[in-house]
Amino acid sequence: MTSTLAPQATRDLHADLAKVPAVTFGFWVIKILATTLGETAGDAVTMSMNLGYLAGTAIFAVLLAIGLAAQLRSGHFRPLLFWAVIVATTTVGTTLADLCDRSLGIGYLGGSTLLAALLAATLFAWHRSLGSVSIQRLDSRKAELFYWITILFSQTLGTALGDWVADPDTGWGFGYGGGALLFAAGLAVVAALYFRTRTSRAALFWAAFILTRPLGATVGDFLDKPVDHGGLALSRYAASSALIVAMLVLVFLLPQRAERLTTAAQD
């Protein structure tokens, strides 16, 4: 009888929990590491391996599809699986943004505008369809799909913004260090709004999620770009390996609890 009831008991145990982690300080630390890894790993495949942006995007898109299928089929939050899919979205975001900005010739402004429009359209469609974009309302497959599409567009937009802000020739010219400081300041503003105002928690979450991507992108570029371009010229393979180890250590050491679902979540 015990073995018969165990699966039902497990389903009941996770019934009010989302398949994504609760938003804590540790969540944001791991997220920034993941976005930095996306930049270095994406550059390793497209530049160091010389496969190009189109092939790199195709490779990472396949890995993303495999990981996302597993995430959607999972019955509850699995930390390693979740963060693997996040990393896959950052690598796809890196190569896809570079493909749009450089290979398609539409530049940083064109790429950022296009990606911002896609992200805004996704959030609008999500809210119009389900009434909320809060991660506390990820209680259906449709909501999960909107969540992951939003993440993919936000990661891609973040890469384009990071490159646009840092590039000294066709961008704003902040450099990698200056770009990282700019986006860190943006995150500080979001944090202040969170703690000192009653601004929509869902809006602040997505604002922070978007800003962490260009922060990671500029840090990743600072690590692996040539010294004469403002970087440290570290090996992309070594930097990516170190970031993977750091992520794994934090995932195992920091508490990883699932976000609790609630119908009271508001945008």
C-alpha positions as CSV (number, residue, x, y, z in Angstrom):
1,M,0.0,0.0,0.0
2,T,2.8,2.4,0.8
3,S,4.4,2.0,-2.6
4,T,1.0,2.6,-4.3
5,L,0.3,5.8,-2.4
6,A,3.9,7.2,-2.7
7,P,3.5,8.6,-6.2
8,Q,0.2,10.4,-5.3
9,A,1.8,11.7,-2.1
10,T,4.7,13.1,-4.1
11,R,2.4,14.8,-6.6
12,D,0.4,16.3,-3.7
13,L,3.6,17.5,-2.1
14,H,4.6,19.5,-5.2
15,A,1.1,20.6,-6.2
16,D,1.4,24.2,-4.9
17,L,5.1,24.6,-6.0
18,A,6.4,26.0,-9.3
19,K,9.1,24.2,-11.3
20,V,11.3,27.3,-10.9
21,P,13.4,28.4,-7.9
22,A,12.3,31.0,-5.4
23,V,13.8,34.4,-6.0
24,T,16.5,34.9,-3.4
25,F,19.9,36.6,-3.3
26,G,21.5,33.3,-4.2
27,F,19.2,33.0,-7.3
28,W,20.6,36.3,-8.6
29,V,24.2,35.3,-8.0
30,I,23.8,32.1,-9.9
31,K,21.9,33.9,-12.6
32,I,24.7,36.3,-13.2
33,L,27.2,33.5,-13.3
34,A,25.0,31.7,-15.8
35,T,24.8,34.7,-18.1
36,T,28.5,35.2,-17.9
37,L,29.0,31.6,-18.8
38,G,26.6,32.0,-21.7
39,E,28.9,34.7,-23.1
40,T,32.2,32.9,-22.8
41,A,30.8,29.5,-23.9
42,G,29.0,31.1,-26.9
43,D,32.2,32.9,-27.9
44,A,34.2,29.7,-27.5
45,V,32.0,27.8,-30.0
46,T,31.5,30.6,-32.5
47,M,35.0,32.3,-32.3
48,S,37.5,29.9,-30.7
49,M,36.2,26.9,-32.6
50,N,35.5,29.2,-35.6
51,L,32.1,27.6,-36.3
52,G,30.4,31.0,-36.8
53,Y,27.2,32.5,-35.4
54,L,24.7,30.5,-37.5
55,A,26.2,27.1,-36.7
56,G,26.7,28.1,-33.0
57,T,23.1,29.2,-32.8
58,A,21.9,25.9,-34.3
59,I,24.0,23.8,-31.9
60,F,22.9,25.6,-28.8
61,A,19.3,25.7,-30.0
62,V,19.3,21.9,-30.2
63,L,20.7,21.7,-26.7
64,L,18.1,24.2,-25.5
65,A,15.2,22.2,-27.1
66,I,16.4,19.0,-25.4
67,G,16.8,20.6,-22.0
68,L,13.5,22.5,-22.3
69,A,11.6,19.4,-23.2
70,A,12.9,17.7,-20.1
71,Q,12.1,20.8,-18.0
72,L,8.5,20.8,-19.2
73,R,8.0,17.1,-18.7
74,S,9.4,17.3,-15.1
75,G,6.8,17.1,-12.4
76,H,8.7,19.3,-10.0
77,F,11.6,21.7,-9.6
78,R,14.9,20.1,-10.4
79,P,17.8,22.6,-9.7
80,L,20.4,21.2,-12.0
81,L,17.9,20.8,-14.9
82,F,16.5,24.3,-14.4
83,W,20.0,26.0,-14.4
84,A,21.1,23.9,-17.4
85,V,18.2,25.3,-19.4
86,I,19.0,28.8,-18.2
87,V,22.6,28.4,-19.4
88,A,21.3,27.0,-22.7
89,T,19.1,30.2,-23.2
90,T,22.1,32.4,-22.5
91,T,24.3,30.6,-25.0
92,V,21.6,30.7,-27.7
93,G,21.0,34.4,-26.7
94,T,24.7,35.1,-27.2
95,T,25.0,33.5,-30.6
96,L,21.6,34.7,-31.8
97,A,22.2,38.3,-30.8
98,D,25.6,38.2,-32.6
99,L,24.0,36.7,-35.7
100,C,21.4,39.6,-35.7
101,D,23.8,42.4,-34.9
102,R,26.7,41.3,-37.1
103,S,25.9,38.6,-39.7
104,L,22.5,40.1,-40.7
105,G,24.1,43.6,-40.7
106,I,21.3,45.4,-38.8
107,G,23.7,46.7,-36.1
108,Y,23.4,47.0,-32.4
109,L,20.5,49.5,-32.6
110,G,18.6,47.4,-35.1
111,G,19.2,44.2,-33.2
112,S,18.3,45.7,-29.8
113,T,15.2,47.3,-31.2
114,L,14.0,44.1,-32.8
115,L,14.7,42.0,-29.7
116,A,13.1,44.6,-27.4
117,A,9.9,44.5,-29.6
118,L,9.8,40.7,-29.5
119,L,10.3,40.7,-25.7
120,A,7.6,43.3,-25.2
121,A,5.2,41.4,-27.5
122,T,5.7,38.2,-25.6
123,L,5.1,39.8,-22.2
124,F,2.0,41.5,-23.6
125,A,0.6,38.3,-25.1
126,W,1.4,36.4,-21.8
127,H,-0.4,39.0,-19.7
128,R,-3.3,39.3,-22.1
129,S,-3.7,35.5,-22.3
130,L,-3.3,34.5,-18.6
131,G,-3.7,37.8,-16.7
132,S,-0.3,37.7,-15.0
133,V,3.4,37.4,-15.8
134,S,4.3,36.6,-12.3
135,I,6.4,33.5,-11.7
136,Q,4.0,32.6,-8.8
137,R,1.4,31.9,-11.5
138,L,3.3,29.3,-13.5
139,D,0.6,26.8,-12.9
140,S,0.0,25.6,-16.5
141,R,2.0,24.4,-19.5
142,K,1.0,27.6,-21.4
143,A,2.4,29.8,-18.6
144,E,5.6,27.8,-18.6
145,L,6.0,28.2,-22.3
146,F,5.5,32.0,-22.1
147,Y,8.0,32.0,-19.2
148,W,10.7,30.3,-21.2
149,I,10.1,32.3,-24.4
150,T,10.3,35.5,-22.3
151,I,13.6,34.3,-20.9
152,L,15.1,33.5,-24.3
153,F,14.2,36.9,-25.7
154,S,15.5,38.7,-22.6
155,Q,18.8,36.8,-22.7
156,T,19.2,37.6,-26.4
157,L,18.3,41.3,-25.9
158,G,20.7,41.5,-23.0
159,T,23.6,40.3,-25.1
160,A,22.8,42.9,-27.8
161,L,22.5,45.7,-25.2
162,G,25.8,44.6,-23.5
163,D,27.7,44.7,-26.8
164,W,26.1,48.0,-27.8
165,V,27.0,49.7,-24.6
166,A,30.6,48.4,-24.5
167,D,31.6,48.7,-28.2
168,P,33.9,51.7,-28.6
169,D,33.5,51.9,-32.4
170,T,29.8,51.5,-33.2
171,G,28.3,51.5,-29.7
172,W,28.2,53.8,-26.7
173,G,31.9,53.2,-25.9
174,F,31.6,52.5,-22.2
175,G,34.0,49.5,-22.5
176,Y,33.4,46.2,-20.7
177,G,34.2,47.5,-17.2
178,G,32.1,50.6,-17.7
179,G,29.2,48.6,-19.2
180,A,29.3,46.2,-16.2
181,L,29.1,49.2,-13.8
182,L,26.3,50.8,-15.8
183,F,24.1,47.6,-15.6
184,A,25.1,47.0,-12.0
185,A,23.8,50.5,-11.2
186,G,20.6,49.6,-13.0
187,L,20.2,46.6,-10.9
188,A,20.8,48.7,-7.8
189,V,17.9,51.0,-8.8
190,V,15.7,47.9,-9.3
191,A,16.7,46.7,-5.8
192,A,15.9,50.1,-4.3
193,L,12.5,50.1,-5.9
194,Y,11.9,46.6,-4.6
195,F,12.7,47.5,-1.0
196,R,11.4,51.0,-0.8
197,T,8.3,51.1,-3.0
198,R,5.3,49.0,-3.9
199,T,6.2,48.8,-7.6
200,S,4.9,45.6,-9.2
201,R,7.0,42.7,-8.1
202,A,6.5,40.9,-11.4
203,A,7.7,44.0,-13.3
204,L,10.8,44.4,-11.1
205,F,11.6,40.7,-11.4
206,W,11.7,40.9,-15.2
207,A,13.6,44.2,-15.1
208,A,16.2,42.6,-13.0
209,F,16.2,39.5,-15.1
210,I,16.8,41.5,-18.2
211,L,19.6,43.6,-16.7
212,T,21.5,40.7,-15.3
213,R,22.1,39.5,-18.9
214,P,24.0,42.5,-20.2
215,L,25.9,42.6,-16.9
216,G,27.0,39.0,-17.5
217,A,27.7,39.7,-21.1
218,T,30.0,42.6,-20.4
219,V,31.8,40.6,-17.6
220,G,32.2,37.6,-19.9
221,D,33.6,39.9,-22.7
222,F,35.9,41.5,-20.2
223,L,37.3,38.0,-19.3
224,D,37.9,36.7,-22.7
225,K,38.3,39.6,-25.2
226,P,41.9,40.7,-26.3
227,V,43.7,43.2,-24.1
228,D,43.8,45.8,-26.9
229,H,40.0,45.6,-26.9
230,G,39.7,46.2,-23.2
231,G,39.6,42.5,-22.0
232,L,41.8,40.2,-20.0
233,A,42.4,37.8,-22.9
234,L,41.7,34.7,-20.7
235,S,41.1,31.4,-22.4
236,R,37.4,31.1,-23.2
237,Y,37.6,27.4,-22.3
238,A,39.2,28.1,-19.0
239,A,36.8,30.9,-18.1
240,S,33.8,28.8,-19.1
241,S,35.1,25.8,-17.0
242,A,35.7,28.0,-14.0
243,L,32.2,29.5,-14.3
244,I,30.6,26.0,-14.5
245,V,32.4,24.9,-11.4
246,A,31.3,28.0,-9.5
247,M,27.7,27.5,-10.6
248,L,27.7,23.9,-9.5
249,V,29.2,24.7,-6.1
250,L,26.6,27.4,-5.5
251,V,23.7,25.2,-6.7
252,F,24.7,22.5,-4.3
253,L,25.6,24.8,-1.4
254,L,22.9,27.4,-1.5
255,P,19.3,26.4,-0.5
256,Q,17.4,25.6,-3.7
257,R,13.7,25.7,-3.0
258,A,10.9,25.9,-5.4
259,E,8.8,29.1,-5.8
260,R,5.4,28.7,-4.2
261,L,2.3,29.1,-6.5
262,T,-0.4,31.5,-5.5
263,T,-3.5,32.9,-7.2
264,A,-3.0,36.1,-5.2
265,A,0.1,37.1,-7.1
266,Q,-0.3,40.5,-8.7
267,D,1.5,42.3,-11.5
